[in-house]
Amino acid sequence: MKIGLDTSFILRLLTGSPEAQASMALREMRALLEQGSILVVSDMVAAEVYFALQHHYGVPKPEALSLIGQFLNEPGVESLGSAKAVLEVPKLATANPGFVDRLIQAEYMKSAKEILSFEKSAARLTGVRVLRGA
């Protein structure tokens, strides 16, 4: 059975705060994994966790990416989208386009021919056409 994890659940596990909820999340996760459940994480949740770690918990970008990557590589945890693959981009913490832009690109390329953007850096991604001019 697949169980979806929400942003708040993952944040409790990664930050240990608040302590009581973090302990509860860890117990629940262990119980579900022991029962054979697969814990799934959407790209939207991965993006929210990324921003929350930085903006609410003061976690530096490289560490936030590392924490998310480690979590998605835990046995019994599965990425529903492209987050796990995007996290393997070298030097992602300083890459431009960054983590979330790459998640967006990966999602669109599953079903769209091209992506339109005004962001110059987006031209580095496959399938993106950057509009220029006035």
The first five atom37 places (N, CA, C, CB, O) and aatype in JSON, in Angstrom:
{
  "aatype": [12, 11, 9, 7, 10, 3, 16, 15, 13, 9, 10, 1, 10, 10, 16, 7, 15, 14, 6, 0, 5, 0, 15, 12, 0, 10, 1, 6, 12, 1, 0, 10, 10, 6, 5, 7, 15, 9, 10, 19, 19, 15, 3, 12, 19, 0, 0, 6, 19, 18, 13, 0, 10, 5, 8, 8, 18, 7, 19, 14, 11, 14, 6, 0, 10, 15, 10, 9, 7, 5, 13, 10, 2, 6, 14, 7, 19, 6, 15, 10, 7, 15, 0, 11, 0, 19, 10, 6, 19, 14, 11, 10, 0, 16, 0, 2, 14, 7, 13, 19, 3, 1, 10, 9, 5, 0, 6, 18, 12, 11, 15, 0, 11, 6, 9, 10, 15, 13, 6, 11, 15, 0, 0, 1, 10, 16, 7, 19, 1, 19, 10, 1, 7, 0],
  "atom_mask": [
    [1, 1, 1, 1, 1],
    [1, 1, 1, 1, 1],
    [1, 1, 1, 1, 1],
    [1, 1, 1, 0, 1],
    [1, 1, 1, 1, 1],
    [1, 1, 1, 1, 1],
    [1, 1, 1, 1, 1],
    [1, 1, 1, 1, 1],
    [1, 1, 1, 1, 1],
    [1, 1, 1, 1, 1],
    [1, 1, 1, 1, 1],
    [1, 1, 1, 1, 1],
    [1, 1, 1, 1, 1],
    [1, 1, 1, 1, 1],
    [1, 1, 1, 1, 1],
    [1, 1, 1, 0, 1],
    [1, 1, 1, 1, 1],
    [1, 1, 1, 1, 1],
    [1, 1, 1, 1, 1],
    [1, 1, 1, 1, 1],
    [1, 1, 1, 1, 1],
    [1, 1, 1, 1, 1],
    [1, 1, 1, 1, 1],
    [1, 1, 1, 1, 1],
    [1, 1, 1, 1, 1],
    [1, 1, 1, 1, 1],
    [1, 1, 1, 1, 1],
    [1, 1, 1, 1, 1],
    [1, 1, 1, 1, 1],
    [1, 1, 1, 1, 1],
    [1, 1, 1, 1, 1],
    [1, 1, 1, 1, 1],
    [1, 1, 1, 1, 1],
    [1, 1, 1, 1, 1],
    [1, 1, 1, 1, 1],
    [1, 1, 1, 0, 1],
    [1, 1, 1, 1, 1],
    [1, 1, 1, 1, 1],
    [1, 1, 1, 1, 1],
    [1, 1, 1, 1, 1],
    [1, 1, 1, 1, 1],
    [1, 1, 1, 1, 1],
    [1, 1, 1, 1, 1],
    [1, 1, 1, 1, 1],
    [1, 1, 1, 1, 1],
    [1, 1, 1, 1, 1],
    [1, 1, 1, 1, 1],
    [1, 1, 1, 1, 1],
    [1, 1, 1, 1, 1],
    [1, 1, 1, 1, 1],
    [1, 1, 1, 1, 1],
    [1, 1, 1, 1, 1],
    [1, 1, 1, 1, 1],
    [1, 1, 1, 1, 1],
    [1, 1, 1, 1, 1],
    [1, 1, 1, 1, 1],
    [1, 1, 1, 1, 1],
    [1, 1, 1, 0, 1],
    [1, 1, 1, 1, 1],
    [1, 1, 1, 1, 1],
    [1, 1, 1, 1, 1],
    [1, 1, 1, 1, 1],
    [1, 1, 1, 1, 1],
    [1, 1, 1, 1, 1],
    [1, 1, 1, 1, 1],
    [1, 1, 1, 1, 1],
    [1, 1, 1, 1, 1],
    [1, 1, 1, 1, 1],
    [1, 1, 1, 0, 1],
    [1, 1, 1, 1, 1],
    [1, 1, 1, 1, 1],
    [1, 1, 1, 1, 1],
    [1, 1, 1, 1, 1],
    [1, 1, 1, 1, 1],
    [1, 1, 1, 1, 1],
    [1, 1, 1, 0, 1],
    [1, 1, 1, 1, 1],
    [1, 1, 1, 1, 1],
    [1, 1, 1, 1, 1],
    [1, 1, 1, 1, 1],
    [1, 1, 1, 0, 1],
    [1, 1, 1, 1, 1],
    [1, 1, 1, 1, 1],
    [1, 1, 1, 1, 1],
    [1, 1, 1, 1, 1],
    [1, 1, 1, 1, 1],
    [1, 1, 1, 1, 1],
    [1, 1, 1, 1, 1],
    [1, 1, 1, 1, 1],
    [1, 1, 1, 1, 1],
    [1, 1, 1, 1, 1],
    [1, 1, 1, 1, 1],
    [1, 1, 1, 1, 1],
    [1, 1, 1, 1, 1],
    [1, 1, 1, 1, 1],
    [1, 1, 1, 1, 1],
    [1, 1, 1, 1, 1],
    [1, 1, 1, 0, 1],
    [1, 1, 1, 1, 1],
    [1, 1, 1, 1, 1],
    [1, 1, 1, 1, 1],
    [1, 1, 1, 1, 1],
    [1, 1, 1, 1, 1],
    [1, 1, 1, 1, 1],
    [1, 1, 1, 1, 1],
    [1, 1, 1, 1, 1],
    [1, 1, 1, 1, 1],
    [1, 1, 1, 1, 1],
    [1, 1, 1, 1, 1],
    [1, 1, 1, 1, 1],
    [1, 1, 1, 1, 1],
    [1, 1, 1, 1, 1],
    [1, 1, 1, 1, 1],
    [1, 1, 1, 1, 1],
    [1, 1, 1, 1, 1],
    [1, 1, 1, 1, 1],
    [1, 1, 1, 1, 1],
    [1, 1, 1, 1, 1],
    [1, 1, 1, 1, 1],
    [1, 1, 1, 1, 1],
    [1, 1, 1, 1, 1],
    [1, 1, 1, 1, 1],
    [1, 1, 1, 1, 1],
    [1, 1, 1, 1, 1],
    [1, 1, 1, 1, 1],
    [1, 1, 1, 1, 1],
    [1, 1, 1, 0, 1],
    [1, 1, 1, 1, 1],
    [1, 1, 1, 1, 1],
    [1, 1, 1, 1, 1],
    [1, 1, 1, 1, 1],
    [1, 1, 1, 1, 1],
    [1, 1, 1, 0, 1],
    [1, 1, 1, 1, 1]
  ],
  "atom_positions": [
    [[0.85, -1.17, 0.0], [0.0, 0.0, 0.0], [0.9, 1.24, 0.0], [-0.97, 0.0, 1.22], [1.89, 1.29, 0.72]],
    [[0.53, 2.22, -0.82], [1.27, 3.47, -0.88], [0.61, 4.51, 0.02], [1.36, 4.0, -2.33], [-0.61, 4.65, 0.05]],
    [[1.45, 5.21, 0.76], [0.99, 6.26, 1.66], [1.7, 7.55, 1.28], [1.27, 5.88, 3.17], [2.93, 7.6, 1.27]],
    [[0.94, 8.59, 0.96], [1.51, 9.88, 0.6], [1.92, 10.67, 1.84], [0.0, 0.0, 0.0], [1.19, 10.71, 2.84]],
    [[3.07, 11.29, 1.77], [3.57, 12.09, 2.88], [3.42, 13.58, 2.56], [5.04, 11.75, 3.2], [3.75, 14.02, 1.46]],
    [[2.92, 14.31, 3.51], [2.73, 15.74, 3.35], [3.96, 16.5, 3.83], [1.47, 16.21, 4.11], [4.81, 15.95, 4.54]],
    [[4.05, 17.75, 3.43], [5.2, 18.59, 3.76], [5.46, 18.63, 5.26], [4.97, 20.0, 3.23], [6.61, 18.49, 5.69]],
    [[4.42, 18.83, 6.05], [4.6, 18.96, 7.5], [5.17, 17.68, 8.11], [3.27, 19.3, 8.18], [5.98, 17.74, 9.03]],
    [[4.76, 16.54, 7.6], [5.25, 15.25, 8.1], [6.76, 15.13, 7.83], [4.49, 14.08, 7.44], [7.53, 14.78, 8.73]],
    [[7.16, 15.42, 6.59], [8.58, 15.3, 6.23], [9.43, 16.32, 6.99], [8.76, 15.48, 4.7], [10.54, 16.01, 7.42]],
    [[8.9, 17.53, 7.15], [9.65, 18.55, 7.89], [9.91, 18.12, 9.33], [8.91, 19.88, 7.88], [10.98, 18.36, 9.87]],
    [[8.92, 17.48, 9.95], [9.11, 17.0, 11.33], [10.24, 15.98, 11.37], [7.8, 16.38, 11.9], [11.07, 16.0, 12.28]],
    [[10.27, 15.08, 10.39], [11.32, 14.06, 10.34], [12.7, 14.68, 10.11], [11.01, 13.04, 9.25], [13.67, 14.27, 10.74]],
    [[12.77, 15.65, 9.22], [14.07, 16.21, 8.85], [14.61, 17.2, 9.87], [13.95, 16.89, 7.52], [15.82, 17.35, 10.01]],
    [[13.72, 17.88, 10.58], [14.18, 18.91, 11.52], [14.15, 18.46, 12.97], [13.34, 20.14, 11.38], [14.85, 19.01, 13.82]],
    [[13.33, 17.44, 13.26], [13.18, 17.0, 14.66], [12.39, 17.99, 15.49], [0.0, 0.0, 0.0], [12.42, 17.94, 16.72]],
    [[11.67, 18.89, 14.82], [10.95, 19.94, 15.53], [9.53, 20.09, 14.98], [11.71, 21.28, 15.43], [9.33, 20.03, 13.77]],
    [[8.55, 20.3, 15.84], [8.62, 20.16, 17.3], [8.87, 18.7, 17.68], [7.32, 20.67, 17.95], [8.43, 17.78, 16.99]],
    [[9.56, 18.53, 18.76], [10.07, 17.21, 19.15], [8.98, 16.14, 19.27], [10.79, 17.32, 20.46], [9.16, 15.02, 18.8]],
    [[7.86, 16.48, 19.9], [6.79, 15.49, 20.08], [6.23, 15.03, 18.73], [5.66, 16.08, 20.95], [5.98, 13.84, 18.54]],
    [[6.04, 15.96, 17.82], [5.52, 15.59, 16.5], [6.57, 14.84, 15.68], [5.06, 16.83, 15.74], [6.24, 13.92, 14.93]],
    [[7.83, 15.22, 15.83], [8.9, 14.52, 15.13], [8.97, 13.06, 15.59], [10.24, 15.22, 15.36], [9.15, 12.16, 14.77]],
    [[8.84, 12.84, 16.88], [8.86, 11.47, 17.42], [7.66, 10.68, 16.9], [8.85, 11.49, 18.96], [7.79, 9.51, 16.54]],
    [[6.51, 11.33, 16.87], [5.3, 10.67, 16.38], [5.46, 10.32, 14.9], [4.07, 11.58, 16.59], [5.07, 9.23, 14.47]],
    [[6.02, 11.23, 14.12], [6.22, 10.98, 12.69], [7.18, 9.81, 12.47], [6.76, 12.25, 11.99], [6.95, 8.96, 11.61]],
    [[8.24, 9.77, 13.25], [9.21, 8.68, 13.13], [8.59, 7.34, 13.49], [10.43, 8.96, 14.01], [8.81, 6.34, 12.81]],
    [[7.81, 7.31, 14.58], [7.13, 6.06, 14.97], [6.17, 5.6, 13.87], [6.36, 6.25, 16.31], [6.13, 4.42, 13.53]],
    [[5.41, 6.54, 13.34], [4.43, 6.21, 12.29], [5.13, 5.7, 11.04], [3.56, 7.43, 11.95], [4.7, 4.73, 10.42]],
    [[6.21, 6.36, 10.67], [6.97, 5.95, 9.49], [7.51, 4.53, 9.66], [8.12, 6.93, 9.22], [7.37, 3.69, 8.77]],
    [[8.12, 4.28, 10.81], [8.66, 2.94, 11.07], [7.56, 1.87, 11.03], [9.38, 2.91, 12.43], [7.76, 0.8, 10.46]],
    [[6.41, 2.18, 11.65], [5.31, 1.21, 11.68], [4.81, 0.92, 10.27], [4.15, 1.75, 12.55], [4.58, -0.23, 9.91]],
    [[4.65, 1.97, 9.47], [4.17, 1.77, 8.09], [5.16, 0.97, 7.26], [3.92, 3.12, 7.43], [4.76, 0.1, 6.49]],
    [[6.44, 1.25, 7.42], [7.46, 0.5, 6.67], [7.51, -0.96, 7.11], [8.84, 1.15, 6.85], [7.69, -1.85, 6.28]],
    [[7.34, -1.19, 8.4], [7.31, -2.58, 8.9], [6.12, -3.34, 8.33], [7.25, -2.59, 10.45], [6.19, -4.55, 8.14]],
    [[5.03, -2.64, 8.07], [3.83, -3.26, 7.49], [3.97, -3.46, 5.98], [2.6, -2.4, 7.79], [3.09, -4.05, 5.35]],
    [[5.06, -2.97, 5.41], [5.29, -3.14, 3.98], [4.77, -1.99, 3.13], [0.0, 0.0, 0.0], [4.76, -2.09, 1.9]],
    [[4.35, -0.92, 3.76], [3.87, 0.23, 2.99], [5.03, 0.92, 2.29], [3.13, 1.24, 3.92], [6.18, 0.83, 2.72]],
    [[4.7, 1.6, 1.2], [5.66, 2.43, 0.5], [5.24, 3.86, 0.74], [5.73, 2.09, -1.04], [4.08, 4.21, 0.51]],
    [[6.16, 4.69, 1.2], [5.87, 6.08, 1.49], [6.25, 6.92, 0.27], [6.63, 6.57, 2.77], [7.4, 6.91, -0.16]],
    [[5.28, 7.64, -0.27], [5.5, 8.36, -1.52], [5.53, 9.87, -1.28], [4.42, 8.0, -2.53], [4.84, 10.41, -0.41]],
    [[6.35, 10.53, -2.11], [6.55, 11.98, -2.0], [6.39, 12.58, -3.39], [7.95, 12.32, -1.39], [7.07, 12.18, -4.34]],
    [[5.48, 13.55, -3.51], [5.29, 14.23, -4.79], [6.34, 15.31, -4.98], [3.87, 14.84, -4.87], [6.98, 15.74, -4.02]],
    [[6.52, 15.74, -6.21], [7.44, 16.83, -6.49], [6.99, 18.12, -5.82], [7.58, 17.04, -7.99], [7.83, 18.91, -5.38]],
    [[5.69, 18.35, -5.72], [5.18, 19.56, -5.07], [5.6, 19.57, -3.6], [3.62, 19.64, -5.2], [6.01, 20.6, -3.07]],
    [[5.49, 18.43, -2.95], [5.9, 18.34, -1.54], [7.41, 18.52, -1.42], [5.46, 16.98, -0.93], [7.87, 19.21, -0.51]],
    [[8.18, 17.92, -2.31], [9.64, 18.08, -2.27], [10.0, 19.56, -2.41], [10.31, 17.26, -3.4], [10.9, 20.05, -1.71]],
    [[9.32, 20.28, -3.3], [9.59, 21.72, -3.48], [9.22, 22.5, -2.23], [8.82, 22.26, -4.7], [9.96, 23.4, -1.82]],
    [[8.09, 22.18, -1.64], [7.67, 22.88, -0.41], [8.66, 22.62, 0.73], [6.27, 22.42, 0.02], [9.01, 23.54, 1.46]],
    [[9.11, 21.39, 0.87], [10.08, 21.05, 1.91], [11.37, 21.84, 1.67], [10.37, 19.52, 1.92], [11.96, 22.36, 2.62]],
    [[11.79, 21.93, 0.43], [13.01, 22.66, 0.06], [12.92, 24.12, 0.52], [13.23, 22.6, -1.46], [13.83, 24.62, 1.17]],
    [[11.83, 24.78, 0.18], [11.67, 26.19, 0.56], [11.47, 26.35, 2.06], [10.5, 26.81, -0.18], [12.02, 27.28, 2.66]],
    [[10.71, 25.48, 2.68], [10.46, 25.58, 4.12], [11.75, 25.39, 4.92], [9.42, 24.54, 4.55], [11.99, 26.11, 5.89]],
    [[12.56, 24.42, 4.52], [13.83, 24.21, 5.23], [14.68, 25.47, 5.22], [14.6, 23.03, 4.61], [15.3, 25.83, 6.22]],
    [[14.71, 26.14, 4.08], [15.53, 27.35, 3.96], [14.91, 28.53, 4.7], [15.72, 27.71, 2.5], [15.58, 29.2, 5.49]],
    [[13.65, 28.79, 4.44], [13.04, 30.03, 4.91], [12.5, 29.98, 6.34], [11.94, 30.4, 4.0], [12.47, 31.0, 7.02]],
    [[12.09, 28.82, 6.79], [11.53, 28.73, 8.14], [12.51, 28.11, 9.14], [10.27, 27.91, 8.11], [12.4, 28.37, 10.35]],
    [[13.45, 27.31, 8.65], [14.37, 26.63, 9.56], [15.81, 27.1, 9.38], [14.28, 25.13, 9.34], [16.7, 26.65, 10.11]],
    [[16.06, 27.99, 8.42], [17.4, 28.54, 8.22], [18.43, 27.56, 7.71], [0.0, 0.0, 0.0], [19.63, 27.75, 7.91]],
    [[17.97, 26.5, 7.05], [18.89, 25.49, 6.51], [19.47, 26.0, 5.2], [18.15, 24.11, 6.3], [18.71, 26.41, 4.31]],
    [[20.77, 26.0, 5.05], [21.38, 26.45, 3.79], [20.93, 25.57, 2.61], [22.93, 26.43, 3.9], [20.65, 24.38, 2.78]],
    [[20.86, 26.17, 1.44], [20.38, 25.5, 0.24], [21.06, 24.15, -0.01], [20.6, 26.4, -0.97], [20.36, 23.16, -0.24]],
    [[22.41, 24.05, 0.04], [23.04, 22.75, -0.22], [22.6, 21.68, 0.79], [24.56, 22.9, -0.18], [22.39, 20.53, 0.42]],
    [[22.48, 22.08, 2.05], [22.06, 21.12, 3.07], [20.6, 20.71, 2.89], [22.27, 21.72, 4.46], [20.26, 19.55, 3.09]],
    [[19.74, 21.67, 2.5], [18.33, 21.35, 2.25], [18.21, 20.32, 1.13], [17.54, 22.63, 1.9], [17.45, 19.36, 1.25]],
    [[18.95, 20.54, 0.05], [18.92, 19.59, -1.07], [19.44, 18.22, -0.63], [19.77, 20.12, -2.25], [18.88, 17.19, -1.01]],
    [[20.5, 18.22, 0.15], [21.07, 16.97, 0.64], [20.08, 16.21, 1.53], [22.36, 17.25, 1.42], [19.91, 15.0, 1.39]],
    [[19.42, 16.93, 2.43], [18.44, 16.29, 3.33], [17.29, 15.66, 2.54], [17.88, 17.31, 4.33], [16.88, 14.53, 2.82]],
    [[16.79, 16.38, 1.55], [15.7, 15.85, 0.74], [16.18, 14.62, -0.04], [15.16, 16.94, -0.24], [15.48, 13.61, -0.12]],
    [[17.37, 14.72, -0.61], [17.92, 13.58, -1.35], [18.11, 12.36, -0.48], [0.0, 0.0, 0.0], [17.78, 11.24, -0.89]],
    [[18.63, 12.56, 0.71], [18.81, 11.44, 1.63], [17.47, 10.81, 1.98], [19.53, 11.89, 2.91], [17.33, 9.59, 2.02]],
    [[16.47, 11.65, 2.23], [15.16, 11.13, 2.59], [14.56, 10.32, 1.44], [14.22, 12.28, 2.97], [14.01, 9.24, 1.66]],
    [[14.67, 10.83, 0.22], [14.11, 10.12, -0.94], [14.85, 8.82, -1.25], [14.12, 11.02, -2.16], [14.34, 7.97, -1.98]],
    [[16.04, 8.67, -0.7], [16.81, 7.44, -0.9], [16.65, 6.44, 0.24], [18.26, 7.77, -1.08], [17.27, 5.37, 0.23]],
    [[15.84, 6.79, 1.23], [15.57, 5.86, 2.33], [14.81, 4.64, 1.79], [14.76, 6.56, 3.47], [13.96, 4.79, 0.91]],
    [[15.11, 3.45, 2.3], [14.34, 2.28, 1.88], [12.86, 2.47, 2.22], [14.9, 1.0, 2.58], [12.5, 2.88, 3.32]],
    [[12.01, 2.17, 1.25], [10.57, 2.28, 1.45], [10.0, 3.65, 1.13], [0.0, 0.0, 0.0], [8.8, 3.86, 1.23]],
    [[10.87, 4.59, 0.73], [10.42, 5.93, 0.34], [10.6, 6.04, -1.17], [11.23, 7.06, 1.09], [11.63, 5.66, -1.72]],
    [[9.57, 6.58, -1.83], [9.57, 6.65, -3.29], [9.18, 8.05, -3.75], [8.62, 5.6, -3.89], [8.23, 8.64, -3.23]],
    [[9.91, 8.56, -4.71], [9.57, 9.84, -5.34], [8.57, 9.56, -6.45], [10.85, 10.56, -5.9], [8.82, 8.73, -7.32]],
    [[7.42, 10.25, -6.42], [6.41, 10.05, -7.45], [6.76, 10.75, -8.75], [5.08, 10.53, -6.96], [6.26, 10.37, -9.81]],
    [[7.59, 11.74, -8.68], [7.92, 12.53, -9.86], [9.39, 12.46, -10.19], [0.0, 0.0, 0.0], [9.99, 11.38, -10.22]],
    [[9.95, 13.61, -10.45], [11.33, 13.7, -10.91], [12.32, 14.2, -9.86], [11.39, 14.6, -12.1], [13.5, 14.36, -10.15]],
    [[11.85, 14.44, -8.65], [12.72, 15.04, -7.62], [14.0, 14.24, -7.4], [11.96, 15.15, -6.3], [15.08, 14.81, -7.32]],
    [[13.88, 12.95, -7.31], [15.07, 12.12, -7.04], [16.1, 12.28, -8.15], [14.66, 10.63, -6.88], [17.3, 12.4, -7.88]],
    [[15.65, 12.28, -9.39], [16.57, 12.44, -10.53], [17.14, 13.85, -10.58], [15.86, 12.12, -11.84], [18.34, 14.02, -10.83]],
    [[16.32, 14.85, -10.34], [16.78, 16.24, -10.37], [17.83, 16.47, -9.28], [15.59, 17.21, -10.2], [18.78, 17.22, -9.49]],
    [[17.66, 15.85, -8.15], [18.61, 16.03, -7.04], [20.0, 15.48, -7.37], [18.08, 15.34, -5.79], [20.97, 15.76, -6.66]],
    [[20.11, 14.7, -8.44], [21.41, 14.16, -8.86], [22.18, 15.11, -9.76], [21.21, 12.84, -9.56], [23.32, 14.82, -10.13]],
    [[21.58, 16.26, -10.13], [22.27, 17.24, -10.97], [23.49, 17.76, -10.2], [21.32, 18.42, -11.37], [23.36, 18.2, -9.06]],
    [[24.67, 17.71, -10.81], [25.87, 18.2, -10.12], [25.74, 19.68, -9.76], [27.11, 17.98, -10.99], [25.23, 20.48, -10.55]],
    [[26.22, 20.04, -8.59], [26.24, 21.42, -8.12], [24.86, 22.08, -8.18], [27.24, 22.23, -8.94], [24.74, 23.26, -8.52]],
    [[23.84, 21.33, -7.87], [22.46, 21.82, -7.96], [22.22, 23.04, -7.07], [21.5, 20.72, -7.58], [21.43, 23.91, -7.42]],
    [[22.9, 23.1, -5.94], [22.69, 24.23, -5.01], [23.05, 25.57, -5.64], [23.52, 24.03, -3.75], [22.53, 26.6, -5.24]],
    [[23.94, 25.56, -6.63], [24.33, 26.81, -7.28], [23.91, 26.85, -8.75], [25.84, 27.01, -7.18], [24.22, 27.8, -9.46]],
    [[23.21, 25.82, -9.2], [22.79, 25.75, -10.59], [21.7, 26.78, -10.87], [22.29, 24.34, -10.94], [20.9, 27.13, -10.01]],
    [[21.7, 27.24, -12.1], [20.66, 28.15, -12.55], [20.28, 27.72, -13.96], [21.13, 29.66, -12.51], [21.07, 27.89, -14.89]],
    [[19.11, 27.17, -14.13], [17.96, 27.06, -13.25], [18.21, 26.09, -12.1], [16.75, 26.63, -14.04], [19.0, 25.15, -12.19]],
    [[17.5, 26.35, -11.02], [17.67, 25.57, -9.81], [16.71, 24.41, -9.68], [0.0, 0.0, 0.0], [16.06, 24.0, -10.65]],
    [[16.62, 23.9, -8.46], [15.85, 22.69, -8.15], [14.4, 22.77, -8.61], [15.89, 22.43, -6.67], [13.93, 21.89, -9.34]],
    [[13.68, 23.8, -8.21], [12.24, 23.87, -8.51], [12.01, 24.08, -10.01], [11.58, 25.0, -7.72], [11.11, 23.46, -10.58]],
    [[12.81, 24.94, -10.65], [12.65, 25.13, -12.09], [12.9, 23.82, -12.85], [13.62, 26.22, -12.59], [12.25, 23.54, -13.86]],
    [[13.83, 23.03, -12.36], [14.11, 21.75, -13.01], [12.99, 20.73, -12.76], [15.45, 21.19, -12.51], [12.71, 19.89, -13.62]],
    [[12.35, 20.82, -11.6], [11.19, 19.96, -11.35], [10.06, 20.31, -12.32], [10.7, 20.11, -9.89], [9.41, 19.43, -12.88]],
    [[9.85, 21.6, -12.5], [8.8, 22.06, -13.42], [9.1, 21.57, -14.84], [8.69, 23.6, -13.4], [8.22, 21.03, -15.51]],
    [[10.32, 21.74, -15.28], [10.71, 21.3, -16.62], [10.52, 19.8, -16.8], [12.16, 21.66, -16.9], [10.0, 19.36, -17.83]],
    [[10.92, 19.02, -15.82], [10.79, 17.56, -15.91], [9.32, 17.15, -15.99], [11.47, 16.89, -14.7], [8.97, 16.25, -16.75]],
    [[8.48, 17.81, -15.21], [7.05, 17.48, -15.22], [6.43, 17.8, -16.58], [6.31, 18.25, -14.11], [5.72, 16.98, -17.15]],
    [[6.7, 19.0, -17.09], [6.14, 19.39, -18.37], [6.61, 18.5, -19.51], [6.5, 20.82, -18.68], [5.82, 18.16, -20.39]],
    [[7.86, 18.11, -19.5], [8.4, 17.33, -20.61], [7.82, 15.92, -20.68], [9.9, 17.24, -20.49], [8.04, 15.21, -21.66]],
    [[7.08, 15.52, -19.67], [6.41, 14.22, -19.73], [5.25, 14.24, -20.71], [5.9, 13.81, -18.33], [4.88, 13.21, -21.27]],
    [[4.66, 15.44, -20.93], [3.47, 15.48, -21.78], [3.42, 16.68, -22.73], [2.26, 15.48, -20.92], [2.5, 16.76, -23.54]],
    [[4.36, 17.59, -22.64], [4.33, 18.77, -23.5], [5.49, 18.73, -24.49], [4.39, 20.05, -22.67], [6.55, 18.16, -24.22]],
    [[5.28, 19.36, -25.65], [6.32, 19.41, -26.66], [7.39, 20.42, -26.28], [5.73, 19.77, -28.02], [8.58, 20.19, -26.5]],
    [[6.96, 21.55, -25.71], [7.93, 22.57, -25.34], [7.36, 23.41, -24.21], [8.29, 23.45, -26.55], [6.16, 23.37, -23.91]],
    [[8.25, 24.17, -23.6], [7.89, 25.07, -22.5], [8.26, 26.48, -22.95], [8.63, 24.68, -21.16], [9.33, 26.7, -23.51]],
    [[7.37, 27.43, -22.7], [7.64, 28.83, -23.02], [8.02, 29.56, -21.75], [6.42, 29.49, -23.7], [7.4, 29.38, -20.7]],
    [[9.04, 30.39, -21.85], [9.52, 31.13, -20.69], [10.13, 32.45, -21.12], [10.56, 30.29, -19.9], [10.48, 32.64, -22.28]],
    [[10.25, 33.37, -20.17], [11.0, 34.59, -20.37], [12.32, 34.55, -19.59], [10.17, 35.8, -19.95], [13.13, 35.46, -19.69]],
    [[12.52, 33.5, -18.81], [13.73, 33.35, -18.0], [14.9, 32.91, -18.87], [13.51, 32.35, -16.84], [14.88, 31.8, -19.41]],
    [[15.91, 33.76, -19.01], [17.05, 33.45, -19.88], [17.73, 32.15, -19.47], [18.06, 34.59, -19.84], [18.14, 31.37, -20.33]],
    [[17.86, 31.92, -18.18], [18.55, 30.71, -17.72], [17.8, 29.44, -18.09], [18.75, 30.76, -16.21], [18.4, 28.36, -18.17]],
    [[16.5, 29.55, -18.32], [15.7, 28.37, -18.69], [16.14, 27.78, -20.02], [14.22, 28.73, -18.75], [15.87, 26.61, -20.3]],
    [[16.81, 28.58, -20.85], [17.28, 28.09, -22.15], [18.27, 26.94, -22.01], [17.93, 29.23, -22.93], [18.5, 26.2, -22.96]],
    [[18.83, 26.78, -20.83], [19.78, 25.68, -20.59], [19.08, 24.33, -20.47], [20.58, 25.94, -19.31], [19.73, 23.28, -20.53]],
    [[17.77, 24.34, -20.32], [17.01, 23.11, -20.14], [16.42, 22.64, -21.47], [15.89, 23.31, -19.1], [16.01, 23.44, -22.3]],
    [[16.37, 21.33, -21.64], [15.81, 20.73, -22.83], [14.33, 21.09, -22.97], [15.98, 19.21, -22.81], [13.58, 21.05, -22.0]],
    [[13.94, 21.45, -24.18], [12.53, 21.67, -24.47], [12.01, 23.04, -24.09], [0.0, 0.0, 0.0], [10.8, 23.29, -24.19]],
    [[12.89, 23.95, -23.66], [12.45, 25.29, -23.27], [12.76, 26.28, -24.37], [13.11, 25.71, -21.96], [13.88, 26.34, -24.88]],
    [[11.75, 27.08, -24.74], [11.95, 28.16, -25.69], [11.78, 29.47, -24.93], [10.96, 28.07, -26.91], [10.71, 29.76, -24.39]],
    [[12.84, 30.23, -24.9], [12.82, 31.51, -24.19], [12.41, 32.59, -25.17], [14.21, 31.83, -23.55], [13.01, 32.75, -26.23]],
    [[11.37, 33.32, -24.81], [10.88, 34.42, -25.64], [11.71, 35.66, -25.33], [9.36, 34.69, -25.4], [11.99, 35.97, -24.17]],
    [[12.08, 36.36, -26.37], [12.92, 37.55, -26.22], [12.25, 38.72, -26.9], [14.35, 37.32, -26.8], [11.39, 38.55, -27.76]],
    [[12.64, 39.9, -26.52], [12.11, 41.1, -27.16], [11.45, 42.01, -26.16], [0.0, 0.0, 0.0], [11.74, 41.95, -24.97]],
    [[10.57, 42.85, -26.67], [9.92, 43.89, -25.87], [9.3, 43.31, -24.67], [8.88, 44.63, -26.65], [8.7, 44.04, -23.88]]
  ]
}
